[in-house]
Amino acid sequence: MLEQQWQTNPGGPAPSRPYLQLGLSKNVTYTYDANRAEGDRIIAVRINGEALDLAKDYKVATFSFLAAGGDNFRAFKKGVNTDTALVDRDGWEKFFEDNSPVSPSYAKHAVQVTSLKDTYRVGATVSYTLSKIKLGSLGSPADKTVSSKLFYGDGQSVTLPSKAVVNDSAALSFALPAGASGAMRVESTVYPNGTKIVVPLNVTGASVTADAVAGTYGDDVAIAVTVSGPEETPTGEVAVKKGDTVVGTATLANGTATVTVDSEDLGAGASNLTVVYAGDASLSRFDRDGRRHDRQGRHDGVRRRACPDEGQRPGADRGHGGFGHWHRSHGRGDDLRRHHRLGSATVSNGSATVSTDVSGLTVGRHELSVAYSGDGNHEASTTAVDVNVLKGTAPLTATSAGAAYGTAAKVRVTGGPGASGLLYLANGDDMIAVGFLQDGVATVSLGKTVLKPGSYTLDVYYGGSASFDSAQTTVGVTITKGATTTRKVSVSPTKIVKNRTKATVTVSVAGAGFTVDGGKVTLRASGKTDTGTVKAGKVKIKLGKFTSTGSKRVTVTYAGNEVAKSSSTSFTVKVVKK
């Protein structure tokens, strides 16, 4: 069905309109690549947050025109068609009657994914681009960032760096977890519009095959081995084992190798052998730099001999005393007196570890000057070291005391000191609030009626900044029913005659911070009960006839509804003889 959005005529020329996009309900999302071949453009479909099950039957509601295969959507004709006799216009009107007021969702249901491969190798780098992200509806705010998380293994996950949305697209690139394979997925959320994107990944290791062979005892046996990988041709070593004993090895060339085995190592008769591929450099990742940097951008120090004699042999006199300093360099050959000192340490046995505070440095590579002041036996010397300052992390925590419906619930968010930038709060697919993290602290107010009474787990997302990576957390928020006040507005007519007049009572029910709509109001007077339903905060109820004269007490009780608490009041009316 979704593939047929790219229009084709059965056995005829292409239609004049090559693409017709279907509108989908909010519980359906999909990813696609329009550049792929016909029939292969849809990458993944999610229904109610779960992957489409091709073995499952789904019920689809659509117009009779499409259900009959109109506009070349021939897939509809393969299903069982049930005519509901409903008219689309009536359905729209009924929806607005039952759900008003309504507000639009700007989340997009279909996003293009390009440069995605069918399979990836274990430990490989995955790169793809999300495009056509913006919905384009009137009033839709501009999308700013994409937050992503990789799910793999048995419930394991890793948060990926956030990416900015530029020209309606965002490019993602990340390394797969070392040693992990199998079905994976990347779940992304576009902020502030809340578009959800799920991209499936198929990660496999190398596949090893070998043919059974026969030989004569005393002669060598040649075993042909083929190793194939999901991306590039594997390289490295293969080994043939009998039990735990290696009986032969060979090096792969163009993915194949011939392993020569001495039959005397096997013995006469049938032998069960195991072919083992050890992997190659592309199956695991190593940091060749040899220096370690944490995400806060703080270098853990470089141990370097403080003496300028680099050729000093072990056991020779080593420098003691003196200071090693790290300075921010402003260019080679600058006078160190003009540099900003970042840290210092005392040399002991020829080395020192200098802890440096690089919070004043921008993200990126910096050349630092290391200056040794010398001692009684050693002259002063200098050198330089490169330090890569990475974005800091701002791990989020969020708390909320909740609120009553009609009152703005507040969410207190804390992050890393110095972190600033936009915060987004979402309830599932719906973006419900935006705030700003300032120096690691923010208080975000939710709309008074954005959440109905109940308990919620909201997603809190920090979009990051030039100095801090994005981060996310969750917060529990409980909304209770809102308070109401019930009062009599008027009684008409004002003169009530015994056994004759049926007076109409107008009652208002006001919510604290919201308009009450729905819920029963009951009037009780002289043993009789009359009821009505609140609409837009008011209700008119006709009283029955009074059978006696005098002052009559009327009690008014509002029963409440799904968002409003109950409330009550009372008043008196005077009944006359005539």
N, C-alpha and C positions, 0 to 999 in steps of 0.2 A: 504493500500500500504506500509506504513512505518512499520507496524507490520510484514509484510511478509519478511522483511530483515532477521528475524529469520526463516530460511527456513523449510518448511514442504512440503512433497509430498502428494497430495490428495489421501487419502486411502492407502498409501503405507509406506515403511520404510523412515526414515529420510535421507535427502541427505547427500552426502559425505562432502559437504561444508555447515556447519550448519548456517553460517551467511554471507550474502552478503550485503554490505552497498551501498546505492544509493547516487550518487552525486546530490546535489541540487543547484539551482540558489541562488544568494546572498540574495534574498528577502524572503527566507524560512529558518526558524530555528526551532529546536524542542528539547525537553528534554525527557529522557527516563530512565527506570530502568530495566536493563537486568535481574534482579533477580525476577521480577514479573512473574505472570503466563502468558501463551500464550494468546495473544489478549489483554493484559492489560499492555504492556510494555511502550507504548508511553504515556507520561504524558501530554504534551501540545505541540501544533504546532502553530507557528506564521507565517503569510503571510503578507508581507508589514507592519510589526509592529502590526498587529491586530490578535486576536485569530481566529483560524480556525472555520468557521461557517459550521456546519454539514448540515444545510439546504440549503446551497448555492452551485451552480455549479462552478467549477474551470476548467480553461483550462490548461492542462499540455502538455509540449513539451518533447518528448523522442524519442528514436530510435525505429524503426519498430519492432525490435526483442522483446524489452520489451513491446511495445504496444500490441503485440500479446500474452502476458502472459509468455514470456520466463523467464527462471531461477526461475520459481515458483511464479512470481509476477502476480498472477491471478487477482488481483484487477483491473489491467488495462483493462481487457476484459469486465468489467462492464460498462465502459464509451463508448461514441460514438467516434469511431476512424475515423479521417480524415487524409488521406495520402497527405502530402504536396509535395511529389516527390522531396524534397530536399535531398541532400547527405551531411552527417555530415562533411566530409572533406571540401566540398565547403563552408559550413557554418563557419567552423573554419577560413578558409582563408579569407572569406569576413569580418569576425569580426576583424581580425588583420589588414586588409587593412584600415578599417574604423576607428580604434581606436588606432593604433600605435602612439607613444610608449605606452606599457601597463606595469603595475607593479602588482604583485600578492597581493592578500589580504590574511593575515594569520589568519583571524578570522574563528573560527570553527562554523559549522552550527548545530552540534549535540553534546550535553553534557549530561553525565549521572548524575542523581540525585538519591541518595539513602537515606533511612531512612525517607522518606517523608510520612506522614500519609494522609489518605483520608479526614479526618475532624479533626479540632482542636476546643478546647473549648475556650470560651471567656476568654481572659487574659492569655492563656496558653503560655508556652515556646515552640518555634518552633526550632527544630534542624534537619539539614540535611547536606549532603555532596555532593559537586560538584566534579566530577572526569572525567577523560579522557578529560581534558581541552585542552591539547596541540595538535596542528594540526600535527606536526611531519614532515612538509615539509622542504626541503633543504633551509637553510637560515632563517628559522623562528626563531625570537628571543625568549628567554625564558620568559614565563609569570611570573609575579612577584606578583601582588596583584589583589584582587577582590573587586570592589566597588559596594555597593548594596543600594537600596532604596525600602521601603515598601509602597505600595499604597493601600489605603482603604477608605471606606466611600464615601463621595461626593467630590472627588478630593483631599482628604487629603493624606499626605505622611510624612514619617520620614526616615532620612538617617541612615543607619545601620553602625556599625563599620566595617572598611575594614578588610579583611582577607588575609594573605599571602598564595601564592600558594606553596605548599610543596609536592614533589613527584607527581606532576600532579593532585593535588586535593586541595580543600579548604573546611573547615568545618564552617558552619554558625550556629549561635545560638542566639536567641533574644526573648524577651518577646513581645507578641501582645499588642496593645494599650488597656488600660482598657476600658471595656464597648463596644468595637467595634466588630461587627460581620458582616457576609455576605461574599461575594466574595472579596478576596484580591489577590494581586500578589506581588512578589518580582522581581524587575528588577535588574540584575547584569551585570556589564561590567568587563571583564578581561583585565588588562593592562600588557604590551603595545600592544597586538595583536588585541584588540578591540572586542573580542568575546562577543556577547550579549546573555544573558540567562534570560528567564522569567519563574518563578515558580509560578503556581497558588495555592492559599490556600483557603480552605473552612472552615470558622469559624462560629460555631453555638453555641447558648446557650442551656440550658436544655429544653427538651420537656416534657410537662406536660399533662397527660391524666387522666380523671376521668369518671366513669360510672354513668349514670342517675339512681336514686334510688327512691323507693316509700316507704312511711311509714304512720303510724297512728298518728294523732295529739295527743300529750301528751307523745309519746314515743320518745326515742332517735333514730336518723337516722345515720347509719354508711356509710360513703362515702369512697370508696377505691380509692386512688390516686397513680399513678405511675409517677416517674420522671426519665427520661433517659438522659444521657449525651453522647457526642461524644467520650469521652475517658474513664475516670474512672466513677464509680458509684457515683451519686450525694449524698451528705449528707446535713443535715440542717433541717430547718423548712418549713412546708407547712401550708397555712391558707386558710380557706373557708370564702368567704365574700358574704354578701347579700347587694348589693349596696356598700356603703363605710363602712359598719359595719362588723367586724370580728365575725363570729358565731361559729368558731371552729378552733383549731390548732392541729398539731401532728408533731412528729419527724420522719424523714425518717430512715428506716432500710433496707439496701440492695436495696435502690431506691424505696421503697414502704412505704406507711403509710395509716392508717385508721383514718379518722377524724370523731369524734363523734360530732353530731350537735343536739341540743335540738330543737325539732319540734315546741315548743312554740315560739322560736325565729324566726321561719319562717312564722307561721300562716298556716291555712288550704288553700289548693289549690296548684297550680303549682308555683314554685319559680325558678327564674334564678339565679344561684349561680356562683361565680367566684373562681377558685382555683389559689392561688398565691404561687409561690416558691420563697423564699427570697434569694436563692443562698447560696454558702458556701465559704470557704476560698480560694478555687482554682479559683474562678471567679474574684477575684481582688487581687491586690498585695500591700503589705505594707512594709515599711522600718522598720524592727524591731530594727535596730541599734539605732534609735532615734537621731542620729547625722547626720548632713547634710554636704555634700561635693559638691563643684561645679566642673565643668569639668576642670577648670584651676588648680585643685589640691590645692586650698587654703582653709584651714579649717576656718569655720566661728566663731570659738571660743567655748570654754567650760566654762560655768558659774559654778564655784565651790567655796564653802565657803573657805575663806583664812585661817580661824582659824582651828587648828588641832583638836579641840573638835567637832567631828562629831555629838555628841549627844546634842548639844546646842539647847535649846528650843526656840521657837519664842519669841521675845522681850528681850532675854538676850543680854548681851553686845556683839557686833559684832566687828570684826577687822576693823580698819580704818588705812589709811596710809600704808606705806610699799609698796613693789613691788611684783608683780607676774611675773615670767619669764618663757618662754618656751625655752627649750634647746633640741637639737638633742642628743639622748642618744646613748652612745657607749657600753651599757651593764649595768645591774643593779649594783648599788653600786659604780659606777665610781665617781671620784672627779668632781664635777660640774664645777670646774675651767678649766677642759680640754674639756668642751662641747662648741659647737657653739651656741651662743644665736640667736634665731629666732624672738624674739619679747618680749615686756614688757608692763605692764600697772599698774596703781595705783589702789589699792584695795579701794572700797568705799562701806560702809555698808555690809561688809563681802563678796563681790564678785568683780570680774573684768573680762573683756573680752579682751583677748590678740589677736590682729591681727598678723598673722605670714606670713612671706614670705618664702614659701617652694620651690622656684624656684631652690634652690641648692640641693634639695632632688631628688632621683631617684623615678621613678614610682613604687608604691607598698606600703606595710604597713611599718610604722615606729613607734617606741616607743619614745615618747617625754617626757622629764622630765619637770615637773612644779615645780618651786622653789619659795616659799614665803619667803621674807627677814625678816619678822617680824616687829613689832613696839614696842612702850613702854609698851604695855600691852599683847603682844602676841609673842610667840617664833616663830622662823623660822621653816618652814616645807617643805616637798617635797612630790610629788606624781608623777604618770606617766599616760600618756594617749596615746592610739593608734590612729594614723592618717593614713588614706588610701589616698595616693597621686595618683590621676587618671591622665590619659593622658590629656594634654591640648588641647584645640581646636585652630585651625588656620583658622578662617573664611576667605575665599578667596574673593578678588575683582580682576577684570581683565579689562584692557582697551586696546584699539588698535586704532591707527590713520589710519589703513588700508594701502594700497599701490597699485601701478600699477602692473599689470601682468608683470612678469619678474624681479620684485624687491621684496626682502624679507620683508614681513609685520612682524612687531614686536608686540608682546603681552606682556604688562607689568602686572605682577602678584604680588600682595602683600598678605601676610598671617600674622599670629601671630608672634610677635617678638620672635626670637630664633628658629622658625620653619625651618627645613631644610629637603630636600628629593626630590625625583623625581616628576616631573610634566608631565602630559600627556595631549595633546590637540587632540580632535577628532571632525571630521565632520560627524555626524551620526555614521555609523558603521565603518568609516575609521579613523584609527589613523594617524595623519598627522604631529605631532611634539612631541619631548620629550625635556624637560628642567630640570633645577635643582633649587629648591628653597633654597636660602642661607640666613639664618638669616631673614627669612620672606619676601625676595624680589627676584624676578627673571625677566629676560627679555628673552622671547622665540622667536626665529626667525623661521618663516614658510618658507618652500621651495619656491623658486621664482615662480614656476609654479604649486604648489600643489593645488591651488584653481583657478578656472577660474573666470573671471570678474562676479561680482554679490555681493549680501549681504548675509552674513552667520551668524548663531548663533552657535558658537563652544562650546563644552563641555570642561571645564578645570578641571582636577582632580589631587589632591595632594594625593600621596600614603601614607602619614603619616610617622612616625618614631618611635623610641623607646619612645619618650616623647610626641608626638603629634598624635592625631587621624587624620584619613583621612578627606578630605573636598573636595567639588566640587562647581563650579559655572559655569556661562556661560559668553561669551564675544561676542559682535558683531564686525564683521570684514567685511569691504567693499573693494573689489578688483575692480579697474578700468582697462580699456583696456590699454595695454602696448604701448609705443611709438615705431614708426618704422622710418627707414631712407631708402629712395629709391634712387638708383643711376644707371646710365648706366655703364655696364661693358665693352661691346664691340659692334661694328657694323661690320658685315661681309657680303660681301667683303667691303673693305674700299673705293674702287672706285665704285661710283653709276652712272650709265649711264641712261640718260633720256629715258623713254618709254621702258627700257629693264630690268634694275636690280631690283630684289626684295631682298632688304637687310634684313638680320636677326639681330635683336637687342637682346642682352642678358642683362637682368635687374636683379639687386639684390635688395631684400627687407630684411633689417636686423632689427630684433627686439632688443629692449634694454633689454638684459638679457635672450632672448629666441630665438628659431629658428622659423621663420614664415613659416607656412605651410597652404596653402589655401588662397583664396581671389583673386580677379580679378585685373590685371594690364591692363591699357588702354593706347595705343599710339595714339596720334593725330598729323597729319602732313598734310598740304595742303588740309584741309577739309576732310580727310579720317581718319577712326578709325579702329584700329586693337587691338585685346585683347588676353590675355592668363592668365592662372592660375598659381599661385606661388606654387612650390613644393620644400621643403627643402631650402627655401630662395632665389630661383632663378626661372626665367622664360625666355624662348626664344620666341620672337614674330617676324613674318615675315611681313615687311612693303610692302605696295602695290607699284606699279610703280609710279615714279614721271613723270609728263607730261611737266615739265619745268625745266630749268637749274637754277643754283645759290645756295645760302645758304638757307637751309630749316630748320625751327625750329620744333623740335619734343618735345611735352610735354608728360611726363610720369606720370600717376596717379595710385596709389595703393588705392583700395577702402576700405581696411581693412577686418577683419573677426571677429569672435566671441570673439577673445582675443586681436586682434591687431588694433590699430588706423590707419587711412588713412595717406598717405604721398605722396609727389610728387617731381618731378624734371624736368629738361628740358635740351636739348642739340641741337646742329646743325649738319647737314650733308651737304656736298657739292655735288650737282648734275651737271655732265658734259654732254656735247653734245655727245661725243663718246670717 
